[in-house]
């Protein structure tokens, strides 16, 4: 991982100390007022200097998509994890905000960002929220955004030299099962099972230590579950393990030396578990004894360097599954990244179905997963994001969003929007209305840092509307995902709390 960077110092200055006096429009370099837990994310006078809403309300045009089977060991599709479901589609059947009299509400949790959010059986948000103190699981009211309960899952070792703003070890990903039990990795290389009660209380039920199965300088990155209920875990240095929760039996396979895992994983009903390392895309299956084995591996073009905006040299995407056949990722090629689609089925001889270049030449990469939108995927450009300082003083990252259609005979780019600037958002599609939502930040010559939720027409690539959340560093989402609740309300985490956007 990266060493402690200027981004950490910037965030600490902005959110811990704050200025002696409020920021004003003629001094935009002054850091904003501090975020106080329990209050809204602080607004600034500069909010009045930028458009609050641009565009017009959308007319819903639902988009047909291949079925995503309901995983028997995950909560209902759209509620179980950062990427929504076992296929990691980042798409919802529900209709999200259309842009009609939008209301924006926020709540600050201090220096704490809820990167992964699920929804329990009572539609409350369950978030794993990272801060300087470590990783805290929170149950959050979906309307008021007040914390119902919170539980520190694991602490953070600030002496390790790892940058808290880019360190994904033991605290980024978790999944929620049908019984409102969350399974999360910890910084001490343990898998924790945490229950959400009917009243919203969090209880740590059980820990499964995995430290003896991985190197001392390694860490757990992600957990998953296959269709037989077997729990899988993945380490950053390429150890992959299965856990029989009934017996406690752990079995491990190690991927080739030098291959790292920096993203979450996917599963399908045929028993496959899918992961992407810094070198290759994988399907793994458990044998009769439960031991993980590599079913197939396909190397992709990882480029020659770690591009600005990436946490590693390689793909920044989790594997996105589409229908019963496809698996899609983005590579790290130069001068342009490619969307690569594989045939994931067993027994096929031609594994790679297509590869198509996307986004800006010499400045293209994505650290966020592809969005499955019908028989297509949507990619956003994250090139140039090297930390929160990259989007301060009116600056932003390289623009670009594109849609790639997947056909029986190959792939093609349906559209490219070279104006959308989404520095690090995990975009999400609403199949219920035909929009894809991104968290955007335009370049401004007046040095004001304005952050927006933007709705883009999936069919045309045109921005339908954008709604301001706020101005200032405290509104930076810093790799956190957008989520749609079961009622279509949109949520996005920032470095200082959580934002709720809904039609009025």
Secondary structure as the mmCIF struct_conf table of DSSP 4:
data_model
#
loop_
_struct_conf.conf_type_id
_struct_conf.id
_struct_conf.beg_label_comp_id
_struct_conf.beg_label_asym_id
_struct_conf.beg_label_seq_id
_struct_conf.end_label_comp_id
_struct_conf.end_label_asym_id
_struct_conf.end_label_seq_id
HELX_LH_PP_P HELX_LH_PP_P1 UNK A 2 UNK A 2
STRN STRN1 UNK A 3 UNK A 3
BEND BEND1 UNK A 4 UNK A 4
HELX_RH_AL_P HELX_RH_AL_P1 UNK A 6 UNK A 12
HELX_RH_PI_P HELX_RH_PI_P1 UNK A 13 UNK A 17
BEND BEND2 UNK A 20 UNK A 21
HELX_RH_3T_P HELX_RH_3T_P1 UNK A 25 UNK A 27
TURN_TY1_P TURN_TY1_P1 UNK A 28 UNK A 29
BEND BEND3 UNK A 30 UNK A 30
HELX_LH_PP_P HELX_LH_PP_P2 UNK A 31 UNK A 35
TURN_TY1_P TURN_TY1_P2 UNK A 37 UNK A 38
BEND BEND4 UNK A 39 UNK A 39
HELX_LH_PP_P HELX_LH_PP_P3 UNK A 40 UNK A 43
HELX_RH_3T_P HELX_RH_3T_P2 UNK A 45 UNK A 49
BEND BEND5 UNK A 50 UNK A 50
BEND BEND6 UNK A 52 UNK A 52
STRN STRN2 UNK A 53 UNK A 55
HELX_LH_PP_P HELX_LH_PP_P4 UNK A 57 UNK A 60
HELX_LH_PP_P HELX_LH_PP_P5 UNK A 69 UNK A 71
TURN_TY1_P TURN_TY1_P3 UNK A 72 UNK A 73
BEND BEND7 UNK A 74 UNK A 76
TURN_TY1_P TURN_TY1_P4 UNK A 77 UNK A 78
BEND BEND8 UNK A 79 UNK A 81
TURN_TY1_P TURN_TY1_P5 UNK A 82 UNK A 83
BEND BEND9 UNK A 84 UNK A 85
TURN_TY1_P TURN_TY1_P6 UNK A 86 UNK A 87
STRN STRN3 UNK A 91 UNK A 92
BEND BEND10 UNK A 93 UNK A 94
BEND BEND11 UNK A 99 UNK A 101
STRN STRN4 UNK A 103 UNK A 108
BEND BEND12 UNK A 110 UNK A 111
STRN STRN5 UNK A 112 UNK A 119
TURN_TY1_P TURN_TY1_P7 UNK A 121 UNK A 122
BEND BEND13 UNK A 123 UNK A 123
STRN STRN6 UNK A 125 UNK A 131
TURN_TY1_P TURN_TY1_P8 UNK A 132 UNK A 133
STRN STRN7 UNK A 134 UNK A 140
TURN_TY1_P TURN_TY1_P9 UNK A 142 UNK A 144
STRN STRN8 UNK A 147 UNK A 155
TURN_TY1_P TURN_TY1_P10 UNK A 158 UNK A 159
BEND BEND14 UNK A 160 UNK A 160
STRN STRN9 UNK A 162 UNK A 162
TURN_TY1_P TURN_TY1_P11 UNK A 164 UNK A 166
TURN_TY1_P TURN_TY1_P12 UNK A 169 UNK A 171
BEND BEND15 UNK A 172 UNK A 172
STRN STRN10 UNK A 174 UNK A 176
TURN_TY1_P TURN_TY1_P13 UNK A 178 UNK A 179
BEND BEND16 UNK A 180 UNK A 180
STRN STRN11 UNK A 181 UNK A 185
TURN_TY1_P TURN_TY1_P14 UNK A 187 UNK A 188
BEND BEND17 UNK A 189 UNK A 189
STRN STRN12 UNK A 190 UNK A 196
TURN_TY1_P TURN_TY1_P15 UNK A 198 UNK A 199
STRN STRN13 UNK A 202 UNK A 209
HELX_RH_3T_P HELX_RH_3T_P3 UNK A 211 UNK A 213
BEND BEND18 UNK A 214 UNK A 214
TURN_TY1_P TURN_TY1_P16 UNK A 216 UNK A 217
STRN STRN14 UNK A 220 UNK A 225
TURN_TY1_P TURN_TY1_P17 UNK A 227 UNK A 228
BEND BEND19 UNK A 229 UNK A 229
STRN STRN15 UNK A 231 UNK A 235
TURN_TY1_P TURN_TY1_P18 UNK A 236 UNK A 237
BEND BEND20 UNK A 238 UNK A 238
STRN STRN16 UNK A 239 UNK A 243
TURN_TY1_P TURN_TY1_P19 UNK A 245 UNK A 247
STRN STRN17 UNK A 250 UNK A 254
HELX_LH_PP_P HELX_LH_PP_P6 UNK A 255 UNK A 256
TURN_TY1_P TURN_TY1_P20 UNK A 257 UNK A 258
BEND BEND21 UNK A 263 UNK A 263
STRN STRN18 UNK A 266 UNK A 267
TURN_TY1_P TURN_TY1_P21 UNK A 269 UNK A 270
BEND BEND22 UNK A 271 UNK A 271
STRN STRN19 UNK A 273 UNK A 276
BEND BEND23 UNK A 278 UNK A 279
STRN STRN20 UNK A 280 UNK A 286
TURN_TY1_P TURN_TY1_P22 UNK A 288 UNK A 289
BEND BEND24 UNK A 290 UNK A 290
STRN STRN21 UNK A 292 UNK A 299
BEND BEND25 UNK A 304 UNK A 305
TURN_TY1_P TURN_TY1_P23 UNK A 308 UNK A 309
BEND BEND26 UNK A 311 UNK A 314
HELX_LH_PP_P HELX_LH_PP_P7 UNK A 318 UNK A 319
STRN STRN22 UNK A 320 UNK A 322
TURN_TY1_P TURN_TY1_P24 UNK A 323 UNK A 325
STRN STRN23 UNK A 326 UNK A 330
BEND BEND27 UNK A 334 UNK A 336
STRN STRN24 UNK A 338 UNK A 343
BEND BEND28 UNK A 345 UNK A 345
TURN_TY1_P TURN_TY1_P25 UNK A 346 UNK A 347
BEND BEND29 UNK A 349 UNK A 349
STRN STRN25 UNK A 352 UNK A 357
BEND BEND30 UNK A 359 UNK A 359
TURN_TY1_P TURN_TY1_P26 UNK A 361 UNK A 362
BEND BEND31 UNK A 363 UNK A 363
BEND BEND32 UNK A 367 UNK A 368
HELX_LH_PP_P HELX_LH_PP_P8 UNK A 369 UNK A 370
STRN STRN26 UNK A 371 UNK A 372
BEND BEND33 UNK A 374 UNK A 375
STRN STRN27 UNK A 376 UNK A 380
TURN_TY1_P TURN_TY1_P27 UNK A 383 UNK A 384
BEND BEND34 UNK A 387 UNK A 387
HELX_RH_3T_P HELX_RH_3T_P4 UNK A 388 UNK A 391
TURN_TY1_P TURN_TY1_P28 UNK A 393 UNK A 394
STRN STRN28 UNK A 401 UNK A 407
TURN_TY1_P TURN_TY1_P29 UNK A 408 UNK A 409
STRN STRN29 UNK A 410 UNK A 417
BEND BEND35 UNK A 418 UNK A 419
BEND BEND36 UNK A 423 UNK A 424
STRN STRN30 UNK A 426 UNK A 426
STRN STRN31 UNK A 428 UNK A 430
TURN_TY1_P TURN_TY1_P30 UNK A 431 UNK A 434
STRN STRN32 UNK A 435 UNK A 440
TURN_TY1_P TURN_TY1_P31 UNK A 445 UNK A 446
STRN STRN33 UNK A 450 UNK A 457
TURN_TY1_P TURN_TY1_P32 UNK A 458 UNK A 460
STRN STRN34 UNK A 463 UNK A 471
BEND BEND37 UNK A 472 UNK A 472
HELX_RH_3T_P HELX_RH_3T_P5 UNK A 473 UNK A 475
TURN_TY1_P TURN_TY1_P33 UNK A 478 UNK A 479
HELX_LH_PP_P HELX_LH_PP_P9 UNK A 480 UNK A 480
STRN STRN35 UNK A 481 UNK A 481
STRN STRN36 UNK A 482 UNK A 484
TURN_TY1_P TURN_TY1_P34 UNK A 486 UNK A 487
BEND BEND38 UNK A 488 UNK A 488
STRN STRN37 UNK A 490 UNK A 494
TURN_TY1_P TURN_TY1_P35 UNK A 495 UNK A 496
STRN STRN38 UNK A 497 UNK A 502
#
